[in-house]
């Protein structure tokens, strides 16, 4: 290859990377294409990888076939950017002809991306984000979720705070769709007084020194935060460094998970948080999932992974119900609504807005005899909880 040809090839590769072309796959997709949009770069890449690992584990367990059809998954990095997420979803739908698109960590990315799928005869199965906009009056027939609606988990935490006796609370969350939903959910459950609410810059802010100074000045009875992933790691670390740990009780939602627990464990031992899944839930599907995940990847799966695993099983249940013929959208939708799969949460069913009706548990961070940190279920806070927007969804089935 001469110098001019090498330069031309380098230029082509640079353009391909910039435009998000999938360089690892050649030719027409075999069988059924599934698109998977998540964050695989930057500070939140560990979440996307955990979700991908769980999805791949599920596919391996089914021989990478559904309803007799070979399954090809195209993974796309949204770079934690709504505009990029939309671009990648459009590519999956228009160029890869995906029949299902799943993944989606961030609510703002999901809201930007969803129309490109659900309005173009493609099913979107959110494995994490649960914005209010897709749960109520604007619910979509082709949108499903294997996670929760954003309000639900903090709403359960609000009830726990009431029983704990907390009367006034300082609230912090990032300033984007999910952060606002989480605060709304907390206030649905919490009956005390919110003395202040801080919305931090998202996604760029990882320094919380100004907010910590305000907390110290306000001297609330307790603090509640929603800072997912690396944001939670940073906040807990800075909270301790500011001398607030042990002085003002700190409660959280989606800020402690299996991905950051070993790092922040000494700071959060004894902390309690609510969630719809836990690694120690006692049902056969969950026991198999956790054991298989640990055996293959050498770590405990996070709730992100559990929801992604369920998304693969949900999609398979529908594809198998229609015997691999995914051209009949009505039949596929009816099969998805049945949710006839062995969920890691045990029983699983959808509300009229295609979001799960499910239990929510209080978990506590503990240190095991092996020196590692883990969370364990303490009690069930809600049973068969229906999200607060479901009644506004006009779908009836």
C-alpha positions, 0 to 999 in steps of 0.5 A, spaced: 500 500 500 503 506 497 503 512 502 497 516 498 492 509 499 494 509 507 493 516 508 486 515 504 484 509 509 486 513 515 482 519 513 476 514 511 477 511 518 477 517 522 470 519 518 467 513 520 469 513 527 466 521 527 460 519 524 459 512 528 459 507 523 460 500 526 466 498 523 466 491 526 460 488 522 460 487 515 455 486 510 447 485 511 445 483 518 443 476 519 436 474 522 433 479 527 437 486 528 436 489 535 439 495 537 442 497 543 444 504 545 448 506 552 454 509 554 460 506 553 465 512 553 467 517 559 465 517 566 459 513 565 462 507 561 462 502 566 454 502 567 453 501 559 458 495 559 455 492 565 448 493 561 452 490 555 455 484 559 448 482 562 445 482 555 450 478 552 449 473 558 442 472 556 443 472 549 449 466 550 443 463 554 439 462 549 444 460 544 443 467 540 437 465 537 430 467 538 424 464 535 428 460 530 431 466 528 439 468 529 439 475 533 444 480 531 445 486 536 448 492 534 451 496 540 451 504 539 455 509 544 450 515 546 456 519 549 451 521 554 448 526 549 441 526 547 443 529 540 448 523 539 443 518 542 438 520 537 443 520 531 445 513 533 437 510 534 436 513 527 441 509 524 439 503 527 432 504 525 434 506 518 440 503 516 440 497 520 433 495 520 433 494 527 426 491 530 427 492 537 432 498 540 433 497 547 438 500 553 438 507 554 441 509 561 439 517 561 432 519 561 434 525 557 437 521 551 431 516 551 426 522 550 430 525 544 431 518 541 424 514 542 420 518 537 425 515 532 424 508 534 416 508 536 414 512 531 417 508 525 414 501 527 420 499 532 419 497 539 423 500 544 424 497 550 428 501 556 432 497 560 433 503 565 430 510 564 423 511 566 421 519 564 414 521 566 413 523 559 412 516 556 408 514 562 402 518 562 398 521 557 404 521 552 405 513 553 406 510 546 404 503 544 411 501 541 414 503 548 416 498 553 420 498 560 424 493 564 426 498 569 421 503 573 418 509 572 423 515 575 418 517 580 417 510 584 424 508 587 424 515 590 417 515 592 418 509 596 424 512 599 420 518 602 415 513 605 422 510 609 424 517 611 417 518 614 418 512 618 425 513 620 422 520 623 425 525 618 422 531 619 426 536 614 430 534 608 435 537 604 435 535 597 440 534 591 439 532 584 442 533 577 438 538 573 435 533 567 429 529 566 430 524 571 433 528 576 426 532 576 422 526 576 426 523 582 425 529 586 417 529 584 417 522 586 421 523 593 416 529 595 410 524 593 412 520 599 416 524 603 411 528 608 416 532 612 419 539 609 424 540 604 428 545 606 432 546 600 432 543 593 439 544 589 439 542 581 446 541 579 449 542 572 448 535 568 452 532 565 459 536 567 458 537 574 462 533 578 465 538 584 459 539 589 463 543 594 459 549 593 453 545 595 456 542 601 457 549 603 450 550 603 448 544 606 453 545 612 450 552 613 442 550 612 444 544 617 438 540 615 436 534 619 438 529 613 440 530 606 437 526 600 441 525 593 440 522 586 447 522 583 447 516 579 454 512 577 460 516 578 456 522 580 454 518 586 461 516 587 464 523 587 458 526 592 459 521 597 467 522 597 466 529 597 461 529 603 466 525 607 471 530 606 467 536 608 466 533 614 459 532 614 459 524 614 456 522 621 454 529 622 448 529 617 445 523 615 445 522 608 440 518 604 440 516 597 436 513 590 440 510 585 447 513 588 449 506 590 450 500 586 454 494 585 459 498 580 461 503 585 460 499 592 467 497 593 470 504 592 465 507 597 463 502 601 467 504 607 463 511 607 456 508 606 456 502 610 449 501 614 446 506 608 439 504 606 436 505 599 430 503 595 430 499 589 426 494 585 431 489 584 437 486 589 442 481 588 439 477 594 432 476 591 430 469 593 427 466 586 430 461 581 431 466 575 435 471 579 439 466 583 441 463 576 442 470 573 447 472 579 451 466 579 452 466 571 454 473 571 459 472 577 462 466 574 463 469 567 465 476 569 468 476 576 463 481 579 456 482 582 451 485 577 448 492 578 441 493 577 442 496 571 445 489 569 439 486 571 434 490 567 438 489 561 438 482 562 430 482 563 430 486 557 433 480 553 428 475 556 422 480 554 424 481 547 425 473 546 418 472 549 415 476 544 419 473 538 418 466 540 410 467 541 410 469 534 415 464 531 420 469 529 415 473 524 416 480 527 413 483 521 406 483 525 407 489 529 400 487 533 402 480 534 409 482 537 406 488 541 400 483 544 406 478 546 410 483 549 404 485 554 404 478 556 411 479 559 411 471 559 418 470 561 422 468 568 424 475 570 430 476 575 425 480 580 420 474 580 413 476 578 413 481 572 407 484 569 405 490 565 401 496 567 397 499 561 402 504 560 407 498 559 411 500 565 412 494 570 407 493 576 412 491 581 415 490 588 420 495 591 425 493 597 429 497 602 436 495 602 442 496 606 449 496 605 453 491 609 460 488 609 461 481 609 465 476 612 470 476 606 471 484 607 467 485 601 461 490 601 454 488 599 447 490 599 441 486 602 434 486 602 431 489 609 424 489 607 418 490 602 416 497 602 411 497 596 408 491 593 405 491 586 406 498 585 403 502 579 407 508 577 403 514 579 402 516 571 399 510 569 392 512 570 393 518 565 395 513 559 390 512 554 392 505 552 387 500 553 388 492 552 
